[in-house]
Amino acid sequence: MTDNVSLISGVASRYATALLDLSEEQGSVAEVEKALAGFEKLLQDSDDLRRLVYSPVFSADDQLKALTAVLDKAGMTGLAASFLKLAAKNRRLFAVPGMIDAFRAEVARRRGEVAADVVSANALSEAQLSTLKEALNAATGKVVTISAKVDPALIGGLVVKVGSRMIDTSLKTKLNSLKFAMKEVG
């Protein structure tokens, strides 16, 4: 399993770097970023599209035809659409989510940014996100880009991951720690 994951991440990294180099040459990095985010949203919202992307049952031609129809309907053109079609043609559509993540990471690295994944029990307001971003900028000494998600199971608090560091202040974790401490006592 680990070999398969590293194989996919290696493929994703190579494709993402090539896409970023091309988009920098064409001066369309922001446009490609936006288009890839749009495709990612389509992928999240459609079970059929996920099935098309991840299922090995479909041939490369079938994937390419279906993907072309989806991209046309979504109005996605340009370098990002060509990139996605190339991935389908080369039977690499299953690795596209990893390619998108690798593209974002490489863009951030070249800009001197650091990505932070923030999970909260409730959606954070713009003011809360701004305050959190300022605190993370000060703590890391770099420009931090926040990717916020909501997980009601946390009950309250935040889980913040920046690089290899993670800070978990969620009530769920605190309650679990208390539960284990109580079991040790008796």
Number of C-alpha atoms within 10 A of each C-alpha: 6 7 8 9 11 11 13 18 17 16 17 23 21 15 23 24 18 14 20 22 14 14 18 14 10 10 12 16 19 12 14 23 18 13 20 24 15 14 22 15 11 16 17 11 11 11 11 9 17 14 14 21 21 14 13 13 10 14 14 18 13 14 23 22 14 16 20 19 12 15 18 12 9 13 11 18 14 12 18 22 20 14 19 21 22 15 20 25 17 12 18 20 24 19 21 24 16 20 27 21 18 22 24 19 18 17 20 16 12 9 10 11 17 19 18 19 15 21 22 21 19 16 14 16 9 9 9 11 16 13 12 17 17 13 13 20 16 12 10 11 11 13 17 22 16 19 13 14 15 14 14 13 12 20 15 16 17 20 19 22 17 17 10 5 8 13 11 16 15 19 16 18 16 13 12 11 12 12 11 10 11 10 9 8 6 5
